[in-house]
Amino acid sequence: MSPRRSYDQYCSAARALDTVGDRWTLLIVRELLAGPRRYTDLHADLPGVSTDVLASRLKDMERDGLTTRRRLPPPGAAYVYELTARGRGLLPVLEALGAWGAGELGERRPTDAVRAHWFALPLLRALREAGVREGLVEVRLEEGDCHLYVGAESGPVYGDGPAPEEPDARLVLDAGTCAAVSRGELGLCDAVLDGRVEVGGDGTAAKALREG
C-alpha cells in the first residue's frame, strides 16, 4: 500500500485531493457507482490502467474508507469491491466534474475507448433537467445497453446491460444524439420531439419525456 501523499495545506479542497486526486481514483468511483464489481470487471472497463496501478488504487481507496472488499458466497466465491457511504458521496462531485467537462468532449477521437455506461451520469443529469425525478430508465445505444436509477438515494446509480425489470422508460438513441445530450448541446425533451430519441414504456418517466 503506497504512503499517502499530501499537499500539506489546511484547506478542504486540498484535503479532498489528498484522497481522490491520484490518477484513476475518480474513474474507479465512476465504475463502482454501478454497484459491486470484481477486479477483472473493473480492469476491463478502465482501458489503459495497468494491473499494478489498479490494485494499488483499490488498496488506497479501501484504506481511505472509500471502498470495501468482500467475498461473494458460493458459487460465486469471488471478491468484489464496492463503495462505502463516503465513497458514494462522491456522486455529486463526479456529476459536477462531468458537467464542467462536457464542453471538452467534442467529437470522438479514433483512439477514444467508449462504454455505454460511461454516458450514465450525463444522461441522469439530462433526465432530471427533463423533469424525470425518479424511476428505472433503460438506455439502448449502438455501443450497448445500460440502465439508470433516477433519484436513487442508495444502492447502484446505474447498471450495465438491459434493465433487470420492466423499466419506467426505455430510450433508444444513436451515439451522436447521446453525445450531443451529454455535451449539453441538446435537451432530452427536444431530442424526443425531434424524433432523435425513441421513448418506450408507460411509466411516469416515459410520460414526462413525451409531454416535454
Long-range contacts (C-beta under 8 A, 24 or more apart in sequence): 1-56, 1-59, 1-60, 1-63, 2-56, 2-59, 2-60, 4-60, 4-63, 4-64, 19-64, 19-66, 20-66, 20-90, 20-93, 22-57, 22-60, 23-53, 24-49, 24-53, 24-54, 24-57, 25-57, 25-60, 25-61, 26-90, 26-93, 26-94, 26-97, 28-54, 28-57, 28-58, 28-61, 28-67, 29-66, 29-83, 29-87, 29-90, 29-94, 30-94, 30-118, 30-121, 32-67, 32-81, 32-82, 32-83, 32-87, 33-83, 33-88, 33-91, 33-94, 33-120, 33-121, 33-156, 33-157, 33-158, 34-117, 34-120, 34-156, 34-157, 34-158, 34-159, 34-160, 35-82, 35-155, 35-156, 35-159, 36-70, 36-80, 36-81, 36-82, 37-80, 37-81, 37-82, 38-78, 38-79, 38-80, 38-81, 39-79, 39-81, 42-81, 45-115, 45-117, 47-113, 48-113, 61-87, 66-90, 88-154, 91-157, 94-121, 95-121, 95-124, 95-125, 98-122, 98-125, 99-125, 99-184, 102-182, 102-183, 102-184, 103-183, 103-184, 105-179, 105-182, 105-183, 107-179, 108-175, 108-179, 114-143, 114-175, 115-143, 115-144, 115-160, 116-141, 116-143, 116-144, 116-145, 116-146, 116-160, 117-144, 117-146, 117-158, 117-159, 117-160, 119-146, 119-178, 119-182, 120-146, 120-148, 120-157, 120-158, 121-157, 121-158, 122-181, 122-182, 123-148, 123-178, 123-181, 123-182, 123-188, 124-148, 124-150, 124-157, 124-158, 126-181, 126-182, 126-187, 126-188, 127-188, 127-205, 129-187, 129-188, 130-187, 130-188, 130-189, 130-208, 130-209, 130-212, 131-189, 131-208, 132-169, 132-204, 132-205, 132-208, 132-209, 134-205, 135-167, 135-168, 135-169, 135-203, 135-204, 135-205, 136-163, 136-165, 136-167, 136-168, 136-203, 136-205, 137-163, 137-167, 137-168, 137-169, 137-170, 137-171, 137-205, 138-162, 138-163, 138-167, 138-169, 138-170, 138-171, 139-170, 139-171, 139-173, 140-170, 140-171, 140-172, 140-173, 141-173, 141-174, 141-175, 141-178, 142-174, 142-175, 143-175, 150-205, 166-201, 167-201, 167-203, 167-205, 168-201, 168-203, 168-204, 168-205, 168-206, 169-199, 169-200, 169-201, 169-203, 169-205, 169-206, 169-209, 170-199, 170-200, 170-201, 170-206, 171-197, 171-198, 171-199, 171-200, 171-209, 172-197, 172-198, 172-200, 173-197, 173-198
